[in-house]
Each structure stands twice: as structure tokens, then as C-alpha cells.
């Protein structure tokens, strides 16, 4: 993944996407602009920070889709060659109006020249309008002090403004179309609105959910194993990892997993190790079918040629298999393994592991 803090913006076009009703029929219209937005350095920096933060939290790799006939990828490639941002932004605004559903939000389409990790590209984002009240202290005649309130109906890019969807697209020689990028859909959590990703941008996820889910399991396991967590804490975390992936939730989220299941003093260590190994650090739609057999049991290998296999939900402080530090161990490297409240069904010989 790129370093999203390196994102920088140059020319920025914004077009309003409004919903109008005529003779009882609702439809979206694009109110097109002809010149870039005027932004001083401070405002441009604020805008850039909002975009980079959104990408850091949610972005996944995207590539052109062979199943959608959208002019957007070709138009972006053309712009990167000819530098006509006005034409590109107006084409994209028209395409967005054609693509989005009536239940989609109104707002602004932002199209900007961008550089990410030193590579030129195009940033495309959809943001919402906000309403706010501005309070200002005033002094009335006679010295009486008061507060005047003014409604601001079309506030954008405030601290609470939701950047619903954002993409950064860059040229590449890795596919025939010549474009790839990164997309975040904040509105849909771990999912992606089909109209925005497919019909509007003409893209698809570079990795299918089953690939992302397998990577999440493998690389988070590596991050846990290499950490300074104690053996009992590693077992707890590994069991929780399997339970999270097997849960009924449609999504998995690395940040949420770390906050919930990793002790606070070790969270940054695990987070950095996971990120360095390519763990998707945002919420994404999961599909565990490639790893389902691996999730059914957790194997604990002990240093005395003893191994134990049990379902993940039965291992840890809340299960029947508990691993705790041996209080008599001077260096803290010995552990007591306790199996509580289970029947002994049979004892058989087995193959050596």
C-alpha cells in the first residue's frame, strides 16, 4: 500500500450533484463549473489531509473491470497524457449522474490532479454538504452583550463532513487499460457501492474478498507471532482472530481486531507489524471459504513434544482450555495448560506429528 500521507493536490475542480424534481419525477443533475476552485495553501492542505485520512482508513486496490463499459478509465488515462482536467471532471460528473441511484446522496464531485508516492494521478471524490450554525458574539446598543446565530446551509469539508467515496487513479503498464488505483467507500463500511466502483469508475477490486481474508489471517498471524506478547496472550489473540473471521459479521476490520483483542501496550507493535506485512488495515467484505478448514481448530505446540488441538472459541480465558504463566517460573517462560470441565471419551495412539 502507498504512503497516503504523501498525497498532494494541484488543480481542483468541483461540480455540484443535485437532485431535482419535475412533474413528480426526480433525477440528478450536474451543475458544472468551468474553472478550478481557488484555494490558498492552508485550505488546500486541509483538503488534502481530509482525503489522505479517508484513504488511510479504508482504501483497497482497484483495477479496470472487464465487465463494465464505462468511459471513466479511458478518460483518466487520456487526461494523464494530455492534462485537460476540466474536460475530465465534466465527463466524470455526467457519468456520475447517469450511474448513481435515486437513493444516493447529493453533494459535490471533486476531481483533482494529484501525486501519491511521487507518482502523478487523479483524485476523484464524492462528498456531502453539511448544514451548520455560526455563532458570533456581538455588543448591542447600551452595552448589552448577545450572541448572533447565522445558518450556513452549504458547508463542505468541515471536521464532521463525510467523504463518502474517494479514489486515486494512476497510470500503469500492468493491465491493458493502463490505469490502477486505490478506492475507499466510507459510506458502505467494508463494502463498495456497485454503481460507484463499477458503473461510474469502471473498476473492480484487485483482490477478491477470499484473497483478502486469507491474507488477513496469514499476515496477522505473523504479526502476532513476532510480537513481544506473552505466549498466553498470543494464544488468546490467535483464537480471537479465528473467531472474528468465522463470526456472522460480513466484514473484518484489522483496526477493530487490534483494539478489541490486543493489550493496549502492544497494539502499536502489532499494528506496525501487520501493516508492514500487507494486512488490509481497513474494514472489508470477508469470504473465508479458502481458509474455512484452518479456522475450525487451533493447534498449540508445546516445547516438550506435547501438542493440543481445540476449537478457537474453547481456548483462552473464556474457554475450557486455559494457558497461564507458571507463577513458579523465574524467567516467565513456563506456562500451565489447564483443561477444565470436559469428559474423557477415548485414548488412542496416533502418528507422530
ZADOKE-941953 format. One record per residue (C-alpha): residue in one letter; chain; x, y, z. Coordinates in nm, 3 decimals. Each point is the difference from the previous one (the first is absolute). Layout:
+---+---+---------+---------+---------+
| r | c |      c1 |      c2 |      c3 |
+---+---+---------+---------+---------+
| A | A |       X |       Y |       Z |
...
+---+---+---------+---------+---------+
//
This chain:
+---+---+---------+---------+---------+
| r | c |      c1 |      c2 |      c3 |
+---+---+---------+---------+---------+
| X | A |   0.000 |   0.000 |   0.000 |
| X | A |   0.122 |   0.354 |  -0.067 |
| X | A |   0.081 |   0.255 |   0.266 |
| X | A |  -0.317 |   0.209 |  -0.013 |
| X | A |   0.161 |   0.280 |   0.200 |
| X | A |   0.202 |   0.081 |  -0.316 |
| X | A |  -0.320 |   0.100 |  -0.185 |
| X | A |   0.014 |   0.347 |  -0.154 |
| X | A |  -0.254 |   0.184 |  -0.214 |
| X | A |   0.037 |   0.263 |  -0.272 |
| X | A |  -0.298 |   0.120 |  -0.210 |
| X | A |  -0.338 |  -0.088 |   0.152 |
| X | A |  -0.338 |   0.003 |  -0.178 |
| X | A |  -0.327 |  -0.038 |   0.190 |
| X | A |  -0.342 |  -0.063 |  -0.154 |
| X | A |  -0.324 |  -0.005 |   0.197 |
| X | A |  -0.215 |  -0.313 |  -0.033 |
| X | A |  -0.356 |   0.110 |   0.077 |
| X | A |  -0.333 |  -0.181 |   0.009 |
| X | A |  -0.284 |   0.177 |  -0.180 |
| X | A |  -0.368 |  -0.085 |  -0.032 |
| X | A |  -0.207 |   0.085 |  -0.307 |
| X | A |  -0.359 |  -0.109 |  -0.053 |
| X | A |   0.037 |  -0.248 |   0.283 |
| X | A |   0.314 |  -0.159 |  -0.148 |
| X | A |   0.328 |   0.022 |   0.188 |
| X | A |   0.337 |  -0.006 |  -0.168 |
| X | A |   0.357 |   0.107 |   0.066 |
| X | A |   0.162 |   0.289 |  -0.184 |
| X | A |   0.359 |   0.115 |  -0.010 |
| X | A |   0.058 |   0.373 |   0.045 |
| X | A |   0.326 |   0.031 |  -0.190 |
| X | A |   0.275 |   0.251 |   0.068 |
| X | A |   0.249 |   0.137 |  -0.252 |
| X | A |   0.305 |   0.093 |   0.204 |
| X | A |   0.187 |  -0.164 |   0.291 |
| X | A |  -0.090 |   0.086 |   0.358 |
| X | A |   0.211 |   0.278 |   0.150 |
| X | A |   0.176 |  -0.135 |   0.308 |
| X | A |   0.283 |   0.156 |   0.197 |
| X | A |   0.279 |  -0.223 |   0.132 |
| X | A |  -0.159 |  -0.048 |   0.340 |
| X | A |  -0.341 |  -0.098 |  -0.141 |
| X | A |   0.158 |  -0.234 |  -0.255 |
| X | A |   0.201 |  -0.162 |   0.279 |
| X | A |  -0.314 |  -0.047 |   0.210 |
| X | A |  -0.181 |  -0.157 |  -0.295 |
| X | A |   0.293 |  -0.230 |  -0.075 |
| X | A |   0.018 |  -0.115 |   0.361 |
| X | A |  -0.370 |  -0.092 |   0.000 |
| X | A |   0.047 |  -0.211 |  -0.312 |
| X | A |   0.318 |  -0.172 |   0.115 |
| X | A |  -0.162 |  -0.087 |   0.335 |
| X | A |  -0.299 |  -0.158 |  -0.177 |
| X | A |   0.226 |  -0.205 |  -0.227 |
| X | A |   0.220 |  -0.112 |   0.289 |
| X | A |  -0.299 |  -0.145 |   0.183 |
| X | A |  -0.182 |  -0.181 |  -0.280 |
| X | A |   0.177 |  -0.016 |  -0.337 |
| X | A |   0.043 |  -0.321 |  -0.198 |
| X | A |   0.166 |  -0.065 |  -0.336 |
| X | A |  -0.222 |   0.034 |  -0.308 |
| X | A |   0.057 |  -0.083 |  -0.368 |
| X | A |  -0.213 |   0.035 |  -0.317 |
| X | A |  -0.298 |  -0.234 |  -0.026 |
| X | A |  -0.050 |  -0.199 |  -0.318 |
| X | A |  -0.370 |  -0.035 |   0.084 |
| X | A |  -0.097 |   0.371 |  -0.010 |
| X | A |  -0.005 |   0.233 |  -0.299 |
| X | A |   0.093 |   0.329 |   0.167 |
| X | A |   0.184 |   0.291 |  -0.167 |
| X | A |   0.165 |   0.100 |   0.328 |
| X | A |   0.324 |  -0.207 |  -0.011 |
| X | A |   0.077 |   0.105 |  -0.356 |
| X | A |  -0.077 |   0.363 |   0.080 |
| X | A |   0.241 |  -0.005 |   0.295 |
| X | A |   0.274 |  -0.153 |  -0.214 |
| X | A |  -0.061 |   0.267 |  -0.265 |
| X | A |   0.022 |   0.278 |   0.257 |
| X | A |   0.328 |  -0.133 |   0.139 |
| X | A |   0.138 |   0.027 |  -0.353 |
| X | A |  -0.154 |   0.331 |  -0.109 |
| X | A |  -0.067 |   0.185 |   0.331 |
| X | A |  -0.358 |   0.119 |  -0.060 |
| X | A |  -0.150 |  -0.013 |   0.349 |
| X | A |  -0.307 |   0.207 |  -0.087 |
| X | A |  -0.109 |  -0.242 |  -0.273 |
| X | A |   0.067 |  -0.301 |   0.222 |
| X | A |  -0.185 |   0.141 |   0.300 |
| X | A |  -0.307 |   0.095 |  -0.203 |
| X | A |  -0.009 |  -0.341 |  -0.168 |
| X | A |   0.021 |  -0.168 |   0.341 |
| X | A |  -0.277 |   0.220 |   0.139 |
| X | A |  -0.227 |  -0.102 |  -0.287 |
| X | A |   0.088 |  -0.365 |   0.046 |
| X | A |  -0.073 |   0.018 |   0.373 |
| X | A |  -0.345 |   0.147 |  -0.067 |
| X | A |  -0.071 |  -0.285 |  -0.243 |
| X | A |   0.127 |  -0.269 |   0.237 |
| X | A |  -0.120 |   0.076 |   0.351 |
| X | A |  -0.329 |  -0.115 |   0.143 |
| X | A |  -0.275 |   0.232 |   0.118 |
| X | A |   0.067 |  -0.104 |   0.360 |
| X | A |   0.361 |   0.123 |  -0.030 |
| X | A |   0.104 |   0.319 |   0.177 |
| X | A |   0.030 |   0.340 |  -0.163 |
| X | A |   0.324 |   0.191 |   0.048 |
| X | A |   0.314 |   0.102 |  -0.183 |
| X | A |   0.211 |  -0.192 |  -0.248 |
| X | A |   0.365 |   0.095 |   0.049 |
| X | A |   0.253 |  -0.072 |  -0.276 |
| X | A |   0.360 |   0.107 |   0.052 |
| X | A |   0.349 |  -0.049 |  -0.135 |
| X | A |   0.184 |  -0.196 |   0.266 |
| X | A |   0.336 |  -0.151 |   0.082 |
| X | A |   0.023 |  -0.307 |   0.226 |
| X | A |   0.332 |  -0.157 |   0.094 |
| X | A |   0.162 |   0.216 |  -0.266 |
| X | A |  -0.225 |  -0.131 |  -0.281 |
| X | A |  -0.242 |   0.237 |  -0.179 |
| X | A |  -0.364 |  -0.094 |  -0.005 |
| X | A |  -0.358 |   0.121 |   0.033 |
| X | A |  -0.201 |   0.024 |   0.320 |
| X | A |  -0.377 |  -0.052 |  -0.030 |
| X | A |  -0.223 |   0.046 |   0.304 |
| X | A |  -0.363 |   0.043 |   0.089 |
| X | A |  -0.075 |   0.203 |   0.313 |
| X | A |  -0.317 |   0.116 |   0.167 |
| X | A |  -0.129 |   0.344 |   0.090 |
| X | A |  -0.046 |   0.091 |   0.363 |
| X | A |  -0.223 |   0.248 |   0.173 |
| X | A |   0.143 |   0.192 |   0.294 |
| X | A |  -0.067 |   0.297 |   0.225 |
| X | A |   0.260 |   0.271 |   0.046 |
| X | A |   0.002 |   0.176 |   0.337 |
| X | A |   0.151 |   0.346 |   0.038 |
| X | A |   0.023 |   0.214 |   0.313 |
| X | A |  -0.141 |   0.352 |  -0.046 |
| X | A |  -0.048 |   0.309 |   0.215 |
| X | A |  -0.334 |   0.177 |  -0.034 |
| X | A |  -0.084 |   0.362 |   0.063 |
| X | A |   0.026 |   0.080 |   0.365 |
| X | A |   0.284 |  -0.246 |   0.047 |
| X | A |  -0.218 |  -0.313 |   0.016 |
| X | A |   0.182 |  -0.308 |  -0.118 |
| X | A |  -0.162 |  -0.265 |  -0.216 |
| X | A |   0.067 |  -0.290 |  -0.234 |
| X | A |  -0.115 |   0.021 |  -0.361 |
| X | A |  -0.071 |  -0.325 |  -0.184 |
| X | A |   0.022 |  -0.045 |  -0.376 |
| X | A |  -0.088 |  -0.316 |  -0.191 |
| X | A |   0.255 |  -0.123 |  -0.254 |
| X | A |  -0.188 |  -0.240 |  -0.232 |
| X | A |   0.277 |  -0.121 |  -0.232 |
| X | A |   0.301 |  -0.061 |   0.221 |
| X | A |   0.254 |  -0.244 |  -0.145 |
| X | A |   0.319 |  -0.164 |   0.128 |
| X | A |  -0.067 |   0.073 |   0.364 |
| X | A |   0.140 |  -0.226 |   0.270 |
| X | A |  -0.321 |  -0.207 |  -0.008 |
| X | A |  -0.047 |   0.000 |  -0.378 |
| X | A |  -0.025 |  -0.353 |  -0.132 |
| X | A |   0.219 |  -0.072 |  -0.299 |
| X | A |  -0.221 |  -0.277 |  -0.131 |
| X | A |   0.219 |  -0.139 |  -0.276 |
| X | A |   0.353 |   0.079 |  -0.113 |
| X | A |   0.239 |  -0.145 |  -0.257 |
| X | A |   0.351 |   0.078 |  -0.120 |
| X | A |   0.073 |  -0.137 |  -0.347 |
| X | A |   0.345 |  -0.023 |  -0.158 |
| X | A |   0.147 |  -0.119 |  -0.329 |
| X | A |   0.144 |  -0.352 |  -0.015 |
| X | A |   0.131 |  -0.251 |  -0.252 |
| X | A |  -0.139 |  -0.295 |   0.197 |
| X | A |  -0.332 |  -0.020 |  -0.186 |
| X | A |  -0.118 |   0.077 |  -0.354 |
| X | A |  -0.204 |   0.305 |   0.099 |
| X | A |   0.300 |   0.163 |   0.164 |
| X | A |  -0.155 |   0.107 |   0.331 |
| X | A |  -0.009 |  -0.122 |   0.360 |
| X | A |  -0.058 |   0.159 |   0.335 |
| X | A |  -0.142 |   0.001 |   0.350 |
| X | A |  -0.361 |   0.047 |   0.107 |
| X | A |  -0.174 |   0.057 |   0.333 |
| X | A |  -0.375 |  -0.003 |   0.051 |
| X | A |  -0.060 |   0.144 |   0.347 |
| X | A |  -0.377 |  -0.006 |  -0.032 |
| X | A |  -0.015 |  -0.377 |  -0.049 |
| X | A |   0.241 |  -0.108 |   0.272 |
| X | A |   0.181 |  -0.304 |  -0.135 |
| X | A |  -0.201 |  -0.014 |  -0.322 |
| X | A |   0.005 |   0.202 |  -0.318 |
| X | A |  -0.300 |   0.152 |  -0.173 |
| X | A |  -0.030 |  -0.188 |  -0.329 |
| X | A |  -0.108 |   0.307 |  -0.195 |
| X | A |   0.304 |   0.201 |   0.115 |
| X | A |   0.267 |  -0.267 |  -0.033 |
| X | A |  -0.135 |  -0.168 |  -0.313 |
| X | A |  -0.239 |   0.209 |  -0.207 |
| X | A |   0.152 |   0.339 |   0.081 |
| X | A |   0.374 |  -0.073 |   0.022 |
| X | A |   0.003 |  -0.322 |  -0.205 |
| X | A |   0.215 |  -0.174 |   0.260 |
| X | A |   0.003 |  -0.308 |   0.222 |
| X | A |   0.197 |  -0.110 |   0.305 |
| X | A |   0.345 |  -0.125 |  -0.094 |
| X | A |  -0.028 |  -0.278 |   0.259 |
| X | A |  -0.314 |  -0.202 |   0.056 |
| X | A |  -0.137 |  -0.014 |   0.359 |
| X | A |   0.120 |  -0.360 |   0.045 |
| X | A |   0.357 |   0.109 |  -0.083 |
| X | A |  -0.019 |   0.295 |   0.240 |
| X | A |  -0.141 |  -0.223 |   0.274 |
| X | A |   0.279 |  -0.257 |  -0.038 |
| X | A |   0.261 |   0.278 |   0.003 |
| X | A |  -0.157 |   0.146 |   0.312 |
| X | A |   0.025 |  -0.336 |   0.181 |
| X | A |   0.353 |  -0.084 |  -0.114 |
| X | A |   0.163 |   0.339 |   0.047 |
| X | A |  -0.176 |   0.088 |   0.325 |
| X | A |   0.114 |  -0.340 |   0.130 |
| X | A |   0.359 |   0.093 |  -0.091 |
| X | A |  -0.037 |   0.337 |   0.173 |
| X | A |  -0.130 |  -0.166 |   0.317 |
| X | A |   0.271 |  -0.268 |  -0.004 |
| X | A |   0.290 |   0.245 |  -0.038 |
| X | A |  -0.129 |   0.237 |   0.267 |
| X | A |   0.114 |   0.031 |   0.361 |
| X | A |  -0.333 |  -0.135 |   0.126 |
| X | A |   0.028 |  -0.279 |   0.254 |
| X | A |  -0.083 |  -0.352 |  -0.115 |
| X | A |  -0.336 |   0.010 |   0.178 |
| X | A |  -0.084 |   0.335 |  -0.164 |
| X | A |   0.100 |  -0.132 |  -0.343 |
| X | A |  -0.230 |  -0.298 |   0.044 |
| X | A |  -0.287 |   0.226 |   0.104 |
| X | A |   0.059 |   0.227 |  -0.299 |
| X | A |   0.029 |  -0.287 |  -0.247 |
| X | A |  -0.319 |  -0.159 |   0.127 |
| X | A |  -0.180 |   0.334 |  -0.023 |
| X | A |   0.126 |   0.043 |  -0.357 |
| X | A |  -0.162 |  -0.326 |  -0.111 |
| X | A |  -0.322 |   0.079 |   0.186 |
| X | A |  -0.020 |   0.345 |  -0.162 |
| X | A |   0.038 |  -0.142 |  -0.350 |
| X | A |  -0.260 |  -0.272 |   0.068 |
| X | A |  -0.251 |   0.241 |   0.154 |
| X | A |  -0.331 |   0.089 |  -0.165 |
| X | A |   0.122 |   0.349 |  -0.086 |
| X | A |   0.042 |   0.068 |  -0.372 |
| X | A |   0.319 |   0.195 |   0.061 |
| X | A |   0.334 |  -0.025 |   0.175 |
| X | A |   0.194 |   0.302 |   0.119 |
| X | A |   0.365 |  -0.017 |   0.106 |
| X | A |  -0.017 |   0.320 |   0.206 |
| X | A |  -0.306 |  -0.121 |   0.186 |
| X | A |   0.163 |  -0.338 |   0.063 |
| X | A |   0.314 |   0.162 |   0.142 |
| X | A |  -0.195 |   0.238 |   0.224 |
| X | A |  -0.224 |  -0.280 |   0.130 |
| X | A |   0.236 |  -0.295 |   0.043 |
| X | A |   0.356 |   0.135 |   0.041 |
| X | A |   0.115 |   0.144 |   0.334 |
| X | A |   0.037 |   0.382 |  -0.029 |
| X | A |   0.375 |  -0.002 |   0.065 |
| X | A |   0.054 |  -0.230 |  -0.300 |
| X | A |  -0.250 |   0.147 |  -0.246 |
| X | A |   0.242 |   0.228 |  -0.184 |
| X | A |   0.254 |  -0.281 |  -0.031 |
| X | A |  -0.260 |  -0.232 |  -0.157 |
| X | A |  -0.144 |   0.278 |  -0.215 |
| X | A |   0.340 |   0.090 |  -0.148 |
| X | A |   0.095 |  -0.364 |  -0.060 |
| X | A |  -0.334 |  -0.075 |  -0.164 |
| X | A |   0.019 |   0.306 |  -0.226 |
| X | A |   0.357 |  -0.084 |  -0.104 |
| X | A |  -0.114 |  -0.350 |  -0.101 |
| X | A |  -0.282 |   0.129 |  -0.218 |
| X | A |  -0.296 |  -0.067 |   0.230 |
| X | A |  -0.302 |   0.195 |  -0.132 |
| X | A |  -0.034 |   0.255 |   0.281 |
| X | A |  -0.355 |   0.099 |  -0.086 |
| X | A |  -0.336 |  -0.169 |   0.020 |
| X | A |  -0.071 |  -0.224 |  -0.300 |
| X | A |  -0.253 |  -0.260 |  -0.107 |
| X | A |   0.124 |  -0.341 |   0.110 |
| X | A |  -0.025 |  -0.339 |  -0.168 |
| X | A |   0.165 |  -0.280 |   0.203 |
| X | A |  -0.070 |  -0.289 |  -0.236 |
| X | A |   0.368 |  -0.046 |  -0.092 |
| X | A |   0.101 |  -0.027 |   0.366 |
| X | A |  -0.312 |  -0.147 |   0.160 |
| X | A |   0.170 |  -0.330 |   0.091 |
| X | A |   0.284 |   0.187 |   0.171 |
| X | A |  -0.242 |   0.193 |   0.219 |
| X | A |  -0.166 |  -0.300 |   0.161 |
| X | A |   0.286 |  -0.084 |   0.235 |
| X | A |   0.298 |   0.167 |   0.160 |
| X | A |   0.314 |  -0.208 |   0.064 |
| X | A |   0.225 |   0.085 |   0.294 |
| X | A |   0.348 |  -0.151 |  -0.021 |
| X | A |   0.183 |  -0.018 |   0.332 |
| X | A |   0.372 |  -0.032 |   0.048 |
| X | A |  -0.019 |  -0.349 |   0.151 |
| X | A |  -0.130 |  -0.174 |  -0.313 |
| X | A |  -0.355 |   0.054 |   0.120 |
| X | A |  -0.261 |   0.148 |  -0.229 |
| X | A |  -0.361 |   0.084 |   0.057 |
| X | A |  -0.276 |   0.058 |  -0.256 |
| X | A |  -0.329 |   0.171 |   0.086 |
| X | A |  -0.261 |   0.229 |  -0.154 |
| X | A |   0.112 |   0.367 |   0.028 |
| X | A |  -0.301 |   0.102 |   0.210 |
| X | A |   0.099 |  -0.261 |   0.263 |
| X | A |   0.351 |   0.141 |   0.044 |
| X | A |   0.079 |   0.295 |   0.226 |
| X | A |  -0.135 |   0.159 |   0.314 |
| X | A |  -0.360 |  -0.049 |  -0.113 |
| X | A |   0.041 |  -0.361 |  -0.116 |
| X | A |   0.066 |  -0.339 |   0.153 |
| X | A |   0.366 |  -0.008 |  -0.106 |
| X | A |   0.193 |   0.260 |   0.194 |
| X | A |   0.366 |   0.093 |  -0.028 |
| X | A |   0.149 |   0.199 |   0.288 |
| X | A |   0.350 |   0.090 |   0.108 |
| X | A |   0.151 |  -0.237 |   0.257 |
| X | A |   0.042 |   0.217 |   0.311 |
| X | A |   0.302 |  -0.205 |   0.108 |
| X | A |   0.188 |   0.070 |  -0.327 |
| X | A |   0.275 |   0.250 |   0.075 |
| X | A |   0.039 |   0.118 |  -0.360 |
| X | A |  -0.371 |  -0.008 |  -0.089 |
| X | A |   0.052 |  -0.248 |  -0.285 |
| X | A |  -0.191 |  -0.294 |   0.148 |
| X | A |  -0.376 |  -0.034 |  -0.024 |
| X | A |  -0.274 |  -0.211 |   0.155 |
| X | A |  -0.257 |  -0.142 |  -0.242 |
| X | A |  -0.332 |  -0.088 |   0.163 |
| X | A |  -0.291 |  -0.183 |  -0.160 |
| X | A |  -0.310 |   0.041 |   0.212 |
| X | A |  -0.339 |  -0.169 |   0.004 |
| X | A |   0.021 |  -0.236 |  -0.298 |
| X | A |  -0.072 |  -0.377 |  -0.018 |
| X | A |   0.279 |  -0.245 |  -0.089 |
| X | A |  -0.143 |  -0.194 |  -0.294 |
| X | A |   0.294 |  -0.212 |  -0.118 |
| X | A |   0.377 |  -0.037 |  -0.011 |
| X | A |   0.168 |  -0.130 |  -0.319 |
| X | A |   0.342 |  -0.017 |  -0.155 |
| X | A |   0.066 |   0.244 |  -0.284 |
| X | A |   0.257 |   0.072 |  -0.264 |
| X | A |   0.295 |   0.216 |   0.101 |
| X | A |  -0.047 |   0.359 |  -0.101 |
+---+---+---------+---------+---------+
//
